[in-house]
Amino acid sequence: MQNENFNEQEKLNAVPPAAEGEQKEQGAAVVFDGVTFSYEEDAAPALKDFFLSVSKGEFLAVIGHNGSGKSTLARLINGLLLPDKGRVKVFGMDTLEGKNPVEIRKRAGIVFQNPDNQMVASIIEDDVAFGPENLGVEREEIGKRIDWALKAVGMEAYRTGTPSRLSGGQKQRIAIAGVLAIKPDILILDESTAMLDPRGRREVMDVVTRLNREEGMTVILITHFMEEALLADRTIVLNRGEMVMQGTPAEIFLHSERLEAYNLSLPRIGRICKNLQAAGIPVADCLTPEQLAAEVAQEGEKAGAAHRSLPYIPAPVEQNGHEWDIDVKDLTFTYSAKSPFAQRALRGIDLHIDEGEFFGIIGHTGSGKSTLVQHLNALIKLPQAEKKYRPKKVKKGEPAPVLPQIHVGQFDLSDKKCDFVKLRESVGMVFQYPEYQLFAETVFADVAFGLKNFRKGITAEETEVAVRDALEIVGLSYEEVKDKSPFDLSGGQKRRVAIAGVIVTRPHILILDEPAAGLDPLGKQEIMELLHKLHREWCRTVIVVSHDMDEIADNCTRAAVISRGEAVLCAPPRELFKREEELSSLGLDIPITAKACARLKELGYEVDTDFTCEDFSEKVISLFKGGEDA
């Protein structure tokens, strides 16, 4: 047995040695030969003595915690970065030699995490055409490629639009289309689906998988979505610039202890399997909800499990004085109104959020989620609150126009006399891309900015105490980061600084637009734990915009579904995620626990749960214990 474990560990730890060299290079798309790279001379290497060979036509998934070296690896492949030591070869071309990087970039296309880094034109079709034009592709062929690439990512209807009016997820689709239009031999996706809705992720991954399987395109996928990594032929795990595991996705994900040691948490389905195994239910480790349901049903038959679990009993809701309720009525909004680029974003939204809720807002890419939340602290003002607004004269016999209304606590956002500065101090907003909120030379100055802006006359001592508290609340050491540039921080640290800059004023309501997007599983967990801590201790209401249905199920009291600018559903997750067909028609998915419940019901077992991993595990355990003590 010890021998078997040793052999398995050897396989997972295996790294192609330099000695295998020339023979592997002949059939390889990419070869890293002892590569070391550092961003600063005295800094720890982002990659250290790194060896990797990627075969032509291989689908490779790369996972690792934030700061592990994944993006550095991607940039070294197409010559955006050059190694300090060792060699990177792409189809035999050394990135350090002559004009090779130019040729390499024709054959290795990279899609970055932030789509704004790739936008170059003011019209979408021109942006997609940019790459092929620079490669000298004939005009007629460019037109065909634009059609194909936009259709592949579901954005053909936006061909003549402008990127500046797209949502974050829509921009990401255009960025992917721009690289697909080049038709590279190697496609590198660096967290490229992080801002897409579930349907968008599926569509993009379907295209990527087809290009790999049918056209032999080599795919290197850097991702934190474990279900995407399952599509790969091979998965490697990076930790502090080194490859620490490699194998098939199944081999990697079934080693929970090792993943946790590298700051990667198990996928939710893995956590459920461990919970059931700890309770004495011998289910096998599973990778899909359907497989989990089959395992539970099989073990249930053996054990004579009850065919109905305990009913779901909701936790008591804490009473509140409704002092900070949010009420939205008839909210409409059009971008670039009265121009050729006019785009209706909101179409008469009605929504009520009670004080004390941990509220979710979900919807497909471009549904209007970000536009909605930007109205809640008047980043986008209601028309009648604008200084130049004059009510239109109503013709005799015509009904008066319906004007949108928003009340946030005691603030009437339709009133020109509303104290919008005080409103924004009370309603904090963290945007989709936290780096957009960072601008000062030091972390201290960045976090202190809002405080000084909202509270005139605050002393230096008071400012230091508040900034220190805010940074420590978000899990950063004040002494370590206060004098650093915020732009030198990792993605996860930037997000924490952005949150600190908002919570430094102790807002009553905190709004976060995709707060965990692009973070590794442990980083996501830490951010959500932080938000719950703030919610428990002093923040009255937390509102989270998210594409992650499991995140909504695990954290929110209620969630609203926005589709094409309308609020079409609003309910607690346990009710919402039972409506699989309706959500699917809106471009959304359901949590893995909801999928497992649906399959279990088909197999004769009904599990009534709130769809969190913990409650689902408890209810399945109750099946085996006959509902006696679960």
Secondary structure, 3 states (H helix, E strand, C coil): CHHHHHHHHHHHHCCCCHHHHHHHHHCEEEEEEEEEECCCCCCCCCEEEEEEEEECCCEEEEEECCCCCHHHHHHHHCCCCCCCEEEEEECCEECCCCCHHHHHHHHEEEECCCHHHCCCCCCHHHHHHHHHHHCCCCHHHHHHHHHHHHHHCCCHHHCCCCHHHCCHHHHHHHHHHHHHCCCCCEEEEECCCCCCCHHHHHHHHHHHHHHHHHHCCEEEEECCCHHHHCCCCEEEEEECCEEEEEECHHHHHCCHHHHHHCCCCCCHHHHHHHHHHHCCCCCCCCCCHHHHHHHHHHHHHHHCCCCECCCCCCCCCCCCCCCCCEEEEEEEEEECCCCCCCEEEEEEEEEEECCCCEEEEEECCCCCHHHHHHHCCCCCCCHHHCCCCCCCCCCCCCCCCCCCEEEECCEECCCCCCCHHHHHHHEEEECCCHHHHCCCCCHHHHHHHHHHHHCCCCCHHHHHHHHHHHHHHCCCCHHHHCCCCHHHCCHHHHHHHHHHHHHCCCCCEEEEECCCCCCCHHHHHHHHHHHHHHHHHCCCEEEEECCCHHHHHHHCCEEEEEECCEEEEEECHHHHCCCHHHHHHCCCCCCHHHHHHHHHHHCCCECCCCCCHHHHHHHHHHHHCCCCCC
